[in-house]
Amino acid sequence: MNWLEGLNPEQQQAVSHNYGPLLILAGAGSGKTTVLVARTGRLIAEKIADSKSICVLTFTNKSARELKHRVQKKVGQQAKGLWAGTFHSFGLQLLRKNYKLVGLPAQFGVLDQSDSQHVVKDLIKNIKNSTKEKFDIDKILNLINLLRCGKAAAPDYLPEYHEMAEVLMPLYERELKKLGVTDFEGLLLEPLRLFKKHPDVLESVQNQYHQIMVDEFQDTNKEQLELVNFIAAKHLNLAV
């Protein structure tokens, strides 16, 4: 199969790249996904990388399904084992395999935004003297998540919101563990903590995935970037 057919010189160079870091300069709609599909297919077909050793991180489940489908159309059963999914899907899979190490039950749940709001609301009710003040739960939850990620909050938040969020943050995380659940933010934070506390788990993941590719890399946040850096640190075969 001619993997370079229909591609411009820059795209051909990216598809032909085997090892080491690769930066694909491409704007929206400029064919980056096509490049990732062709490169993934070529690595598998030419036996440069086993399909099970390739991890493609995307921002939507739809993008992951489409990429995997397109690779399968090109290489057939050889694509079996290729991992393509969102950062949160990757985190969820990792936590499912290592649930005991992060203090979760085997069948832990993942709270959505509404569930998280209910947890925060109940925690506020349980804090003495706080019932006199009314808080915007969305804002409080946002501040809690910023604190969990070690990020600075926007200066336009009122001081009492900052104070309440600082009190609630450890209580919120403790409550999640008590309930045997995590939340959407936790699907990124817990894997990072897992890698830092258990180097053997990180090494296992690094040994599994030799080729890492990230679609829409420009949209990654601090936690997603840190996750990518952890996974790719051993082999340095990172295409973004």
VENNORVEN-V686892 format. One line per field, one symbol per residue. ss: DSSP state (2 for helix, 1 for strand, 0 for the rest). A space follows every 50 residues. Layout:
ss=???
This chain:
ss=00000000222222200000010000000002222222222222200000 22211111002222222222222222222000111122222222222022 22000000111022222222222222000222000022222222222200 00000000222222222222222222222011100222222222222022 2222222200111100222002222222222200000110
